[in-house]
Amino acid sequence: MQNSSLGIALFAVSVVFVLVGILDSSISWTVAALALMSTLVYSRLRFISEIESTNVDVHRSVLDESAFTGEGVGIKLEILNKDPVAVRGLFEDIIPPEFELLAGNNRTETELPSRSLLTINYTIAPKKRGQHVIGGVRIRREDVFGLLNHEQLLERRTVINAHTRKESIDTARRMAGKEHLEFSGMARNPSVILRELEFDGIREYVPGDRARDIHWKLLPKLNKLMTKIYKKEGALQTMVFVDCGRSMRLEDYSLPKIDHAVDLSIQISSVLLSSFHPAGVATFDEVKVLEKAPPALGRHQFERILKILRNAPGSVRTTEMHNPATATSQGRERSPTSVSVPTGQNKDEFLMKIDRLTGPGRSVSLGIGLEGAIKETLAKRKGQELLFIVISDLISSRDAILTGARICQRRGSRMLVIHTYNDWYKRYEGAPDMPELEHLYADIEESLKMEGMLRGLGASYLRVGPADTATGIVRAIRRGKA
């Protein structure tokens, strides 16, 4: 509770009256000072009583089912005064800085009578993708005489999961009608047969071959019968993994890598489903898999994928990260998110934070991250060939992805790594100097080593930047350039 400018002025005047009364030995000045002081005390006691008896109920509702980055979301705020005393002041719904006010007003100055309802409608737009929280309602009140003011905060949390740009989902739906993916080869247990026979080559005719398979146009050239051979093309179950580690979520880039990864995974999943390949999606960080939807072809599978990706962590801005690290003596890239274990008094606090990451009463264990999710998916679909698409910057999840590639190689499944190459997402001002050029050269050299390791394990590899689209990636996969 604070004094208003009028209250401060009256208090100063009463002090002056007291001093004048003492100096002049005048009773009238002293009586005037006592009257002013009594008014201030009465006003304060009455205002305290009003504040303590406040009984206000707040209800906030989101009028739109889905929120998209840059798109308006309608908010309706209802404030009910249950107190027999009127509440006067400024009512403001606190909007986080991640939102922009598009229409209406989130604040109003009025007097809310007893047993009455105040409704505030406005429209906001999230500036970036991720989970955002509207924390509460602020009431700035004044007493009846305007001598005192008080700020009261009513906590009412409303969570809004802002999806990626709406154009990205529209693009995914358009791509579903234009682009397609075909994986040749015999799937062991295909759930859907796209083509009964897919041309594979020719061989010399053997008695018993079907006459319709004979390549008659080659008979005059080779002077012998040749037979066309075919193989079946089956639907390949695909799981898309999106890296949500801290290095992927940094905002210090022209485009946050996590947002680009989410857009790519939405569009690639749409193309897979439209090509009748069962598709699923999962998000993971340095510790565990956050959420996942197993591969399926159901009517609502695309909506399930959108829900998982909508809940993916948003980008963050921090000044505590270093630049992507320089090469060490082993030739490895030092992660900008590398953590050093503290010692001394901070060690217990560090361990407590790790425990909170893995849940109460649990410790960090193997098999709960990307590798565990790959093993689990393969175990549930025993005997089937699967494709795992991993979208990552290969910084904090590098070792987990290499382990996953080894698992896929042993189990006869495929892996495609889409590398959101870190240096291509950075903001550069002016021409780079010699140390920066050396750093860029070391990064691309390390990336080529990583590509060689992945291809040596039988995995495919694509290096992408913010300008690369899902259309180009799908066509590169189809041409066999991945």
N, C-alpha and C positions, 0 to 999 in steps of 0.2 A: 504494500500500500504506500502511495506517495502523495505528497501535497501537490495540487495543481498550482498554476501561476497565481490564480486568485487567492488560494489558501496561503501561499507564501507571502503574498502582499499583505493580507490581513494580519498574519502573524507578525510581520515586520512593523506594521502600524501599531499593533497592540504593544509591542516592545517599546516603540517610541513613546506611546502614551504613558507607559509605566515610568519611563525615565523622566519625562516632562513633569509627571505628577510628583515624583520624588524631588526633583530639583525645585519646583515652584511650590511644593507643599500644598498642591491643589487636589481636593477630593474628586472633583468632576473628571479630571483626566484619569485618575485611578479607577473610577467607576466605569468609564468608557473602555478602559483597557480590560477590566474584568468582564465586561459584556462581550467584547470581541473574543476573549479567551474562552468564555463559556460557550459561545457559538461554535468555535473550533472543536472543543471537547465534545459537545453534543453531536456535532456532525460526524466526528470520528466514531463515537460509540454507536450511533445509528447505522453508519455504513458498515461497521464490523458485524453488527447483528444481521444486516441484509446479506452480507457475503456468507456468513455461517449458515444461514437458513436457505441458501440457494439450492434449489432442486430442479435442475435442468436435464432433460433427456435429449440426447443427440442421436439421430439415425441418418446414415449416409448410404446412398445406393448408386451403383453404376448403371446407367441406362443402356449402355451398349454391351453386347455379349463379348465381343472381341475388341481388343485395342491394338492398333498398328502404329508404328513409328511415323510421326508426322500427321496422323489422322486424328480428328476430333473425337473425344469421348465425353458423353454427357454425364454430368454429376448432379444429383439431387440431394440437397441437405435439408433435413427437417429438424428444427429445434423446438421442443415442447417445454414450456414453463409450467411446472407443477406447483410452484411456490405461490402462496397467496399474495406475495408482493411483486410488483412489476419489476422487470429487469431492464434497465436502460443502459445503452452503451453501443460499442462497435462490435458486431459479430463477424468473425473472419474465419473462413476455412483455410487452414494452412496448406499451401501448395508447395511441394518440394521443388527445388531448382531444376529438376529433370523434366518439368512440365512447363508448357507455355499456355497462357490463358488466351483462348481464341474468341470466345463470345460470353456474354453475360458478365457477372461480377461475383467474385467469391467473398465479398464483404458488403455489409450494409450497416448503417448507423440508425438505430431506431429504438423505440421503447416497446418491449415485449410484455403485454399485459398478463395478468394472472390467468392461468388455465387456457392459454392461447398457443397457437402454433405458428412458427415462422418458417417459411420455405425459401430456400436460395437455390437457384438453378444457374449453372454455368457450364461451359465446355472447355476442356483442356486437351492438349495434344502432347504425348510423350516425345521428348527430343531424341531418345535413343532406346534401343531394345533392352529388355531385361525386366526384372521385378522391381516395382516402385511402390512405396508406401506413403499414403496420405495419413499423417500422424494424428491430427486432432483439430479441435476448434478453439480459437482464441477469443475470449470475451474481454474487451477493454471497457470497464465500467466507471461511471462517475456517480458521486453522491448527489442527492437532490439539490444541494446548494452549489454544486460545482467546485467544492473546495478540495476534494480528494479524488484520486483515481486509483484503480486497481486492475491488474491484468491477471485473468484466470484462464488456465489451460485445461480443456476437457479432452482426455485422450480417447480417441476413437480411431482405431487402425482400420484402414481399408487397403487391401493389396491389389494392385493392378499389374498384371503380367502383359507387358507391351511386346507384341510380336514384331517380327521384322517388317520391312516396308511392304505395303500391300501389293506394290508392283512386282515384288519377288514371287509372291504366291500366284499372281495372275500369269507371270512368265512361266511358272512351273506348270500351270494348267494348259497354257498354249504349247509348251514343249511336249506335253504328253500326247498331243495330237500330231506332232510333226516328227519328233525324234524317236528313235527306238534303239534298243540294245539287243544284240544277238550273241549268244555264247555257244559256239560250236563245240561238238564233242558229245559223247554219250553220257548223260547224267544217269547215275546209278538207279535212283528212284525218282524220276521226274514226276512232279505233281500235275503239270500241264504240258502237253505236247504241242509246240507251236507249229511245227511242220513235221509231217510223218516221215518224209524223206528229204534229206538235204544233200545236194551233190558234193561228193568228196574227191572224185578222181576217176581214172579209167584203168582197166587192166585187160589182159588177154582173155578172150572168150573161153569159158569152160563149159562142156556139155552139161545141160541142166539149168543154165542161166536163162532168165526170162527173155523172150524175143524182144519185148518192148524196151529192154535195157541196152540192146545192142546199138553201138554208135555207128550207124550206117554210113555217115559222111566220111568216116576214116577208112572205110573199106577200099575205095579206089587208091588212096594214098599209100596205105600200108600193106595192101593186098592180104589182109587177114582181119578177122573179126575181133573187135574190141568191145568191152562191156563197160557201161557206166556203173560206178559203185556209189552208194549213198550211205549216209549215217543219219541217225535220228538227232534232232535238236531238242533238247529239253529245257524246261524252266530251271534256272539256277537261283537258289535261295540266296539272298544277299542281305548282309547286315552292315549298316553304315554307322561308324563310330566317329563322334565329334569330340575333339580334344577341347575341354573347358578349363585347362590349367591356367595358372596365373599369367604365364607368358603370352598365352593366346588372348587374354582379356585386357591387355594394356591398351590404353587409349592414345598413347603417344605415337600414333601412326596416322597416315592419311586416311586409312579405313581400318577400324578394329578387326583383327584377324578372326575373332570369334563371330562377328556379324557376317563376315564373308563366308566363313565355314558353315554357318546356319543356312544362309541363302543357297549355297551349293548343295547341301544335303537335302534341302526341301526339293530342289529342282531335279536332282539325280534320283531321289526316291520316287518322284512323280513319273519320270521316264521309265524307271524299272517296273512300276506297277502297271503302267499303260502297255508295257511289253510283256505282261503276264509273268513277270518274275517276282515271286514273293519277296517283299522287302520289309526290313525293320530298321530301327534306329536306336542308338544309345548315346548318352553323354557321359563323359568320364573326366576326372581330374587326376592330380598326382597321387591320390589316395585310393579312390574307389570309383565304381560306376554309380552315377547319380540317378539316372532313370533309363529305362529301356522298354522298347516294344518289340517283341520277337517277330521274325519274318512271317508275313501272312499276305493273303490276297483278298481279304474280306472287303466288303463294300465300304466300311468305315475305317480301313487301315490308314488311308492318307490323313484322316482327321486325327487318328491316334498319333501318327508321326508329328503332325503339326503341334499337338498338345505337348509332346515330349520336348520338342525344340523351342516352344514358347517358354517353357520353364528353365531353359538353359541359362546359366548365370550371365549377367550383362557385363559390359566392359567397365573397367575402372581406370581412374587416373591416379598416378602416384609419382612422387618425386624421389622415392627411395631406391628405385631400381637403377642398376648401372646399365651401361650400354652392353649389347650382347658381347659375350666375353671373348676375350682373346684366346688364342690357341695355347694350350698348356704343353708341357714337355711330352705328353702322350699323344699330342695332336688332336685332342678332343676340344670341342667347343664348350667353353665355360658358360653355364646357363645364367641368364640375367636374374633368374629366380632362385639361384642356389642359396641354401640356408646353412649357416654355420651353427653348430650346436653350442649354446652358451655354457659357461662353466660357472662355478661358485654359486652365489645366491640365486642367480637367474635360472639355474638348471631345473629346479623344481617347477618353476612357473612354465618353462618351455615344455616339460613333460606333461603338465596338466593341459596345455593347449593341444598337444598331440592327442591326448586321451579324448578331448572334446571332439576332435575330428572324427574319431572312430566310434564314438558312442560311449555312454557310461559303462565303466567296468570292463572295457575292451582295450586291447592293445593292438598296435599296428601288426598285421599279419600278411603273409603272402597269399596270392590267389584271389584277392578281392578287387583288383583293378582290371585293366584291359585284358591281361593274360587269363584271369579267372573267367571273365565274360566269354572269351573265345572258347575256352575249354568247356564251359557250360553249354554254349550253343552247339558245339560239335557233339557233345554227349547226348543232348536231347534229339539230335537228328543223325543218329549213328548210321553210317553207311551211305550218306548223301554227300555230294560235293557241294561246298558252300563257297561264296565269295564274301570276303571282308574288305570293305572300303574304309580306310582310316584317313580322316582329315586332321592334320596336325602340323605344328611348326617344328616338330622333332627337337624340341629343347628339353622341356621337363619330362616328356613321355618317351624319350628316345629309346631307352633300354627296354621299356615295356613293349614297344612296337617291334623291336628286333626279336624279343622273345616270342611275341605273337606270330611273327613270320616263321620262326623255327617250328612252332606248333603246327601251323598250316602246312608247312612242307612235309612234316612227318605224317600228318593225317590225310594228305592228298587233297587239300582244299587250296583255294587261291586267296591272295591278298593284293590289294591295290592301295598304295600309299599316295595320297594327294598332299604334297608338301607345300604349305603356305609359307613360302620362303621369306624369312624375316626381313632381309635387307630391302626387298622390293616393296614392302609396306611402309618403310620409314619416310619421314619428311626430311628432305634435304634443302638447305638454304645455300645457294651459291655453288660454285665448283668445289669438289672435294679436294682436300690437301693430301699430301703424301701419306701421312699416317692413316687417314681414312681409306685411301686407295689400297694400302697394304692390308688393312682390316677387311675390306671387301674381297680382296683376293683370297685371304685366308678363309673367309666364310664360304666362298664358292668352291674352294678346294675341299673344305670339310664336307660340303654338301655332296660333291661328286664322290667322295669316299663313302658317304652314307648310302648314296644311290647304288654304288658297287656292292656294298654289303647286302642291301635288300635284294638286289637282282641275283646275287649269289645264293640267297635263300629261296629263290623262286618267286619272289614278290615283284609286282609291277610298280612303277614309280612315275609320278608326274610332278613337276615343279610348277607352281602357279603363283600369280601375283594378283593385286587388286583389280587389274584390268581383265583377267581371265574370267570367262563365263562358263556356266554349266553346259551350254551348247557346245563350246569348243572342247570341253573335257569329254563329253559323250562321244563326239566325233573322233577324238583322239583314241579313245578306248575301242571304238568300232573299227578304226583303221589299224589297230594293233600297235599303236605307237606308245602305249603306256607300258 
